[in-house]
Amino acid sequence: MKRIATFPQRVDMQAQLLEVGFDYYNLPSTDGSNYWSDNVAYEFTLAEIDRIEDATNELHAMCLDFVADEVMKGDYQHYQFTDLQKQLIEQSWNRKDLSLYGRFDFGYDGSSLKMFEYNADTPTSLLEASVVQWKWLEQVENLQHRDQFNWIHEALVKRFQDIKQITGKSSFHFSGMQEAGREDWGNIDYLCDVAYLAGWNIHQLAIEDIGYDEQHKAFVDLNNHNIELIFKLCPLEWFTNVEFAQYIPHSHTKFFEPMWKLLLSNKILLAKLWQKHKRHDLLLPAYFKPEDNPRPHRILVKKPILGREGANISYCELENKLEFAAKGSEHSEFYNRNDYIYQEKFNMPSFDGMYPMIGSWIVGDEACGMGLREDFTPVTGNDSHFVPHYFVE
């Protein structure tokens, strides 16, 4: 893996980005520059790409086995689930509710490849990881090898076609939080376009505008049309705690992501996977309590079990009884309400003062591409940069 920062910015970059709906490319990052980086890319070897793809598929299979075990045992200790959430998890898993996508976040230092977490419910950066960086690959100058670990778009089209065939439905609703920013709605717009290509009738609405028809046991949109399938870009732990959540078990509406992903979008997964697969070379040791760590000289990363965007992360030195905030992590009282897990710190490599994190995508049950975000600190925050990649043989 190399960071190459010598690419000339495309003359018509802005027009190219806007053409595919990437109108949030200029969101300010930590240094005030644009979220999208046009003159920087990471170069990988084919062997590295194969390794990342294989790791993604292996970890996804492990996670599915994990859900099956948790549901079979009814083991929901540590999660802080409500009774309704437990019911929804078991109901959706037992009826084999379909999944659309997910994203693993990896640290990679050229030798070790480690899973940081699984964004199994509401991963974003989908548009830029699929069509935006592919278009960059086709157009950028001074690049001899034009290949990329990226068939995300094609995989999404096929997945939507498969869902259509399996369900026999024709209409798909897409929703997000009313006050969500352009980044969220840009991802929703992209998924709408992909689903339309796959033959669906598309409807879009805010989550706050979803209603419920008690007579027909169905959620409805503003036109009082039944919502048969809905993608919601809203964390399941929030979605299942609002007033209308009480109707979900009795409705005929299918949700994406499915309710069983409450078990995967919670960082309790990290500690439980380590318990089940100790010494697995793709996992970092993770614990429910810092004193469970048998190596007190190692630094632990304290993560809220439902935290997002690198919020509320701190470092723990058990040997010296120290805890200090991680540089680059913003504090939120909202995430402070949750419990924490403790994951062994991975020493991320620095390239030109930047720390890259690999986001590897699963669509359906297949790894299909990756995108990289980099930041000035090892904690990748909400104001990181997105950077394209390519590989050479």
C-alpha positions in Angstrom: 0.0 0.0 0.0 1.3 3.4 -1.0 -0.1 6.9 -0.9 0.4 8.8 -4.2 -0.2 12.5 -4.0 1.0 13.6 -7.4 -2.1 13.3 -9.5 -3.3 16.5 -11.3 -6.8 17.5 -10.4 -9.2 17.0 -13.2 -10.0 20.3 -15.0 -13.7 19.6 -15.0 -13.7 17.8 -11.6 -16.6 19.7 -10.2 -18.8 19.0 -13.2 -17.9 15.4 -13.2 -18.8 15.0 -9.5 -22.1 16.9 -9.8 -23.0 14.8 -12.8 -23.3 11.7 -10.6 -25.1 13.5 -7.7 -22.0 13.9 -5.6 -23.0 17.5 -4.5 -21.5 17.1 -1.1 -17.9 16.6 -2.3 -16.9 20.0 -0.9 -18.0 19.4 2.7 -15.1 20.8 4.7 -12.7 18.4 6.3 -10.4 18.9 9.3 -8.1 21.2 7.4 -10.9 23.1 5.6 -10.2 21.3 2.3 -12.8 19.3 0.4 -14.1 15.9 1.6 -13.3 14.5 -1.8 -9.6 14.2 -2.7 -9.0 14.3 -6.5 -5.2 14.5 -6.6 -4.4 11.8 -4.0 -4.9 8.0 -4.3 -3.8 4.8 -2.5 -2.0 2.2 -4.6 -2.4 -1.5 -3.7 -1.1 -4.7 -5.1 -3.4 -7.4 -6.5 -2.3 -9.7 -3.6 -3.4 -7.0 -1.1 -6.8 -6.6 -2.8 -7.3 -10.4 -2.8 -6.5 -10.5 0.9 -9.0 -7.7 1.7 -11.7 -9.3 -0.4 -11.2 -12.7 1.3 -11.1 -11.2 4.7 -14.4 -9.3 4.1 -16.1 -12.5 3.0 -14.8 -14.5 5.9 -15.8 -11.9 8.5 -19.3 -11.5 7.0 -19.8 -15.3 7.2 -18.5 -15.3 10.8 -21.0 -12.5 11.6 -23.9 -14.4 10.1 -23.0 -17.5 12.2 -22.7 -15.3 15.2 -26.3 -14.0 14.7 -27.6 -17.6 14.3 -25.9 -18.6 17.6 -27.1 -15.5 19.5 -30.7 -16.1 18.4 -30.6 -19.8 19.1 -29.3 -19.2 22.6 -31.3 -16.0 23.2 -28.2 -14.6 24.6 -28.7 -10.8 24.8 -26.5 -9.9 27.7 -24.7 -6.6 27.5 -26.7 -5.3 24.5 -29.2 -3.2 26.5 -32.0 -4.4 24.2 -35.6 -3.7 25.0 -38.1 -6.6 24.9 -39.4 -5.3 21.6 -35.9 -5.3 20.0 -35.3 -8.9 21.1 -38.7 -9.8 19.6 -37.8 -8.1 16.3 -34.4 -9.7 16.1 -35.8 -13.2 16.5 -38.8 -12.6 14.2 -36.7 -11.2 11.4 -34.0 -13.8 11.6 -36.3 -16.7 11.8 -38.3 -15.6 8.7 -35.0 -14.9 6.9 -35.5 -11.2 6.2 -33.1 -10.1 3.4 -30.2 -7.7 3.8 -28.9 -5.2 1.3 -25.5 -4.1 2.3 -22.8 -3.4 5.0 -19.3 -2.1 5.4 -16.3 -3.5 7.3 -13.8 -0.9 8.5 -10.2 -2.2 8.5 -6.8 -1.1 9.7 -3.9 -2.2 7.5 -0.2 -1.6 8.1 1.2 -3.6 5.1 1.4 -6.7 7.3 -1.6 -7.0 9.6 -5.2 -6.5 8.5 -7.6 -6.0 11.4 -11.3 -5.4 11.7 -12.2 -2.3 13.6 -15.9 -2.7 13.4 -18.8 -3.7 11.1 -21.1 -0.9 9.9 -23.9 -3.4 9.2 -26.9 -1.1 9.4 -26.3 2.5 8.1 -23.0 2.8 6.3 -22.6 5.8 4.1 -19.8 6.9 1.6 -21.5 4.4 -0.8 -21.9 6.8 -3.7 -18.2 7.9 -3.6 -17.0 4.3 -3.1 -18.9 3.1 -6.2 -19.4 5.4 -9.1 -17.4 8.4 -8.0 -14.0 6.8 -7.5 -14.6 4.5 -10.6 -15.1 7.6 -12.7 -11.9 9.1 -11.3 -10.1 5.9 -12.2 -11.3 6.2 -15.8 -10.4 9.9 -16.2 -7.3 10.6 -14.1 -4.0 11.4 -15.9 -0.7 9.7 -15.3 -2.0 6.4 -14.2 -0.7 3.3 -16.0 -2.7 0.7 -14.2 -6.4 1.2 -14.3 -8.0 -1.3 -12.1 -9.9 -1.0 -8.8 -11.5 -3.3 -6.2 -14.9 -2.0 -7.1 -18.0 -3.6 -8.6 -20.2 -2.1 -5.9 -22.6 -0.6 -8.4 -23.1 -3.8 -10.4 -23.5 -5.8 -7.2 -26.2 -3.4 -5.9 -28.2 -3.6 -9.2 -28.1 -7.4 -9.0 -29.0 -7.4 -5.3 -32.1 -5.2 -6.0 -33.0 -7.5 -8.9 -32.7 -10.6 -6.6 -34.8 -8.9 -3.9 -37.5 -8.2 -6.6 -37.5 -11.8 -7.7 -37.6 -13.2 -4.2 -40.3 -10.9 -2.9 -42.4 -10.6 -6.0 -43.0 -6.9 -5.1 -42.8 -3.9 -7.4 -42.6 -0.8 -5.1 -39.7 0.2 -2.9 -39.7 3.1 -0.5 -36.5 4.9 0.6 -36.3 7.1 3.7 -34.1 9.2 5.9 -34.3 11.6 8.8 -35.9 14.9 7.8 -33.0 16.9 9.3 -30.3 14.7 7.9 -27.6 16.4 5.8 -27.0 16.2 2.1 -24.5 13.3 2.6 -27.3 11.0 3.9 -29.8 12.1 1.3 -27.1 11.8 -1.4 -26.6 8.1 -0.5 -30.4 7.6 -0.5 -30.8 9.3 -3.9 -28.1 7.0 -5.3 -29.8 3.8 -3.9 -33.0 5.1 -5.5 -31.3 5.4 -8.9 -29.8 1.9 -8.5 -33.2 0.3 -7.5 -34.9 2.1 -10.5 -32.3 0.5 -12.8 -33.2 -2.9 -11.3 -36.9 -2.4 -12.2 -38.4 -1.0 -9.0 -41.1 1.7 -8.7 -39.4 4.2 -6.4 -40.9 6.3 -3.6 -39.0 8.6 -1.3 -40.1 10.1 2.1 -38.8 11.3 5.4 -38.9 8.8 8.3 -41.0 11.3 10.2 -43.7 11.0 7.5 -44.2 7.2 7.8 -47.7 6.3 9.1 -49.4 3.1 10.1 -52.7 1.7 8.8 -53.9 -0.5 11.7 -56.7 -2.1 9.7 -54.4 -3.5 7.0 -51.4 -3.9 9.4 -49.1 -1.9 7.1 -47.0 1.2 7.3 -48.1 3.8 4.7 -46.6 6.8 3.0 -48.1 10.4 2.7 -50.4 9.2 -0.2 -51.7 6.4 2.1 -50.0 3.8 -0.1 -48.8 0.6 1.6 -45.1 0.5 2.2 -44.2 -3.1 1.2 -40.4 -2.7 1.4 -38.5 0.2 2.8 -34.9 1.2 3.1 -34.3 3.5 6.1 -31.1 5.4 6.6 -31.6 5.6 10.3 -29.9 3.5 13.0 -32.0 0.5 14.0 -31.5 1.4 17.7 -33.3 4.7 17.1 -35.8 3.4 14.6 -37.0 0.6 17.0 -37.4 3.1 19.9 -39.9 5.5 18.3 -43.6 5.4 18.9 -44.5 3.5 15.7 -42.0 0.7 16.5 -44.7 -1.1 18.5 -46.5 -1.9 15.2 -43.5 -3.4 13.4 -44.0 -7.0 14.7 -47.5 -7.1 13.3 -46.9 -5.3 10.0 -46.3 -6.8 6.6 -43.6 -4.2 5.8 -40.1 -5.5 5.2 -37.3 -3.3 6.4 -33.8 -2.7 5.1 -31.6 -3.2 6.9 -33.5 -6.1 8.7 -34.0 -6.0 12.4 -31.6 -8.9 13.1 -28.8 -6.5 12.3 -29.3 -5.0 15.7 -26.9 -7.7 16.7 -24.2 -6.6 14.2 -24.5 -2.8 14.4 -23.7 -2.9 18.1 -20.1 -3.0 19.1 -20.8 -5.7 21.6 -20.2 -7.8 18.5 -16.5 -7.0 18.8 -16.1 -8.4 22.3 -18.3 -11.4 21.6 -16.6 -12.3 18.3 -13.3 -12.3 20.2 -14.7 -14.6 22.8 -15.8 -17.0 20.1 -12.7 -16.7 17.8 -9.8 -15.9 20.1 -6.5 -15.4 18.3 -8.2 -15.0 14.9 -5.8 -13.1 12.8 -8.5 -10.7 11.5 -9.7 -9.7 14.9 -8.4 -7.3 17.5 -8.7 -8.5 21.1 -11.8 -6.9 22.6 -13.4 -7.0 26.1 -16.4 -5.9 28.1 -14.1 -4.6 30.9 -10.5 -3.3 30.7 -9.4 -5.6 33.5 -10.4 -8.6 31.3 -7.4 -7.9 29.2 -4.6 -10.4 30.1 -2.0 -8.0 28.7 -2.2 -4.9 30.9 0.8 -3.3 29.1 -1.3 -3.0 25.9 -3.3 0.2 25.2 -7.1 -0.4 24.8 -9.5 1.7 22.8 -12.6 2.5 24.7 -15.6 2.6 22.3 -19.3 3.3 23.0 -21.3 0.3 21.9 -23.6 2.5 19.8 -21.2 5.3 18.9 -20.7 6.7 15.4 -18.3 8.8 13.4 -15.5 8.2 15.9 -17.3 9.9 18.8 -16.5 9.4 22.5 -13.4 7.3 21.9 -10.6 7.3 24.5 -7.5 5.3 25.2 -6.9 3.2 28.4 -3.6 2.2 29.9 -4.5 -0.4 32.5 -0.9 -0.7 33.7 -0.7 2.9 34.6 -4.4 3.3 35.4 -4.7 6.1 32.8 -7.6 7.1 30.5 -7.3 9.9 28.0 -9.4 11.1 25.1 -8.3 10.0 21.7 -7.2 12.9 19.5 -9.7 13.6 16.8 -12.6 12.1 18.7 -15.5 14.4 19.4 -17.4 14.1 22.6 -21.2 13.6 22.5 -23.4 13.4 25.6 -25.8 11.4 23.5 -23.4 8.5 23.0 -22.2 8.8 26.6 -25.4 7.2 27.7 -24.3 3.8 26.4 -22.0 1.2 27.8 -18.5 0.7 26.3 -16.3 -2.1 25.0 -12.5 -2.1 25.1 -10.6 -3.1 21.9 -6.8 -3.5 21.7 -5.3 -0.5 19.9 -4.0 -1.0 16.4 -1.1 1.1 15.3 -2.3 2.6 12.1 0.4 3.6 9.6 0.8 7.3 8.7 1.4 8.4 5.1 2.4 12.1 4.8 0.8 12.7 8.2 -2.5 11.0 7.2 -4.0 7.8 8.6 -6.0 5.7 6.1 -8.9 3.4 7.0 -10.2 0.8 4.6 -14.0 0.5 4.2 -14.8 -2.9 2.5 -18.3 -3.3 1.2 -20.6 -6.3 1.4 -23.7 -6.3 -0.9 -26.0 -9.3 -0.2 -23.4 -11.8 1.0 -20.5 -10.9 -1.3 -17.5 -8.5 -0.9 -17.6 -6.2 -3.9 -15.3 -3.2 -3.4 -13.7 -0.7 -1.0 -13.3 2.9 -0.3 -10.7 4.7 1.8 -11.1 7.6 4.2 -8.1 9.3 5.8 -7.7 11.7 8.6 -5.0 13.6 10.5 -5.4 11.3 13.5 -5.8 7.5 13.9 -9.5 8.2 14.8 -11.4 8.6 11.5 -14.0 11.3 12.3 -17.0 12.8 10.4 -14.7 15.4 8.8 -12.2 12.9 7.2 -11.2 12.9 3.5 -12.4 10.3 1.0 -9.6 9.1 -1.2 -9.8 6.9 -4.3 -7.6 3.8 -4.9 -6.3 1.5 -7.6 -4.2 -1.6 -7.7 -1.3 -3.0 -9.7 -0.3 -6.6 -10.3 
